[in-house]
Amino acid sequence: MKQSRAMSLAETATNVVVGYVLAITTQIVVFPWFGIKTGLMEHLTIGLAFVGVSLVRGYLLRRLFEALRVRSMGHDANP
């Protein structure tokens, strides 16, 4: 069954939100190990800088793989 663009976006957005929370938590734990001192707002801002990139990357890759899947199904049907 083909995944709709809306569902691709919803899946990618969920993945990015979960990744964002995990990234912020990781930054809070790891940054001090390297002597990097930042406040919560800086952590949130650094994380937000990557959210847009992650969202676009995830969506485009999902659509690419969906197109490849659909294309391969079409070739299988027409030998």
C-alpha positions in Angstrom: 0.0 0.0 0.0 1.3 3.4 -0.9 2.1 5.9 1.9 0.5 9.3 1.3 2.5 12.5 1.4 0.6 13.6 4.6 1.5 10.3 6.3 5.1 10.7 5.2 5.2 14.2 6.7 3.5 13.0 10.0 5.9 10.1 10.4 8.9 12.4 9.7 7.7 15.1 12.0 7.2 12.5 14.8 10.7 11.2 14.2 12.2 14.7 14.3 10.4 15.6 17.5 11.5 12.5 19.3 15.1 13.1 17.9 15.0 16.7 19.1 14.1 15.7 22.7 16.8 13.0 22.6 19.3 15.5 21.2 18.6 18.1 23.8 19.0 15.5 26.6 22.2 14.2 25.0 23.6 17.8 24.7 22.8 18.5 28.4 24.7 15.4 29.4 27.6 15.4 26.9 28.5 19.1 26.5 29.9 19.4 30.1 32.2 16.5 29.4 33.9 18.7 26.8 33.9 21.8 28.9 31.0 23.4 26.9 28.9 25.5 29.1 25.5 26.5 27.8 22.1 27.2 29.3 18.8 25.6 28.4 17.9 28.2 25.9 21.1 27.7 24.0 20.5 23.9 24.0 17.0 24.5 22.6 18.3 26.9 20.0 21.1 24.6 18.8 18.6 21.8 18.6 16.1 23.9 16.6 18.8 24.8 14.1 18.9 21.1 13.1 15.1 20.4 13.3 14.4 22.0 9.9 17.2 20.2 8.2 16.2 16.9 9.8 12.5 17.4 8.8 13.3 18.2 5.2 15.9 15.4 4.9 13.6 12.8 6.4 10.7 13.8 4.3 12.7 13.9 1.0 14.3 10.5 1.7 10.9 9.0 2.6 9.4 10.3 -0.7 12.5 9.1 -2.7 12.2 5.6 -1.3 8.4 5.6 -1.8 9.0 6.6 -5.5 11.6 3.8 -5.9 9.2 1.3 -4.4 6.3 2.4 -6.6 8.6 2.4 -9.7 9.9 -1.1 -8.9 6.3 -2.4 -8.5 5.5 -1.0 -11.9 8.4 -2.7 -13.5 7.4 -6.0 -11.9 4.0 -5.8 -13.4 5.3 -5.1 -17.0 8.0 -7.6 -17.8 
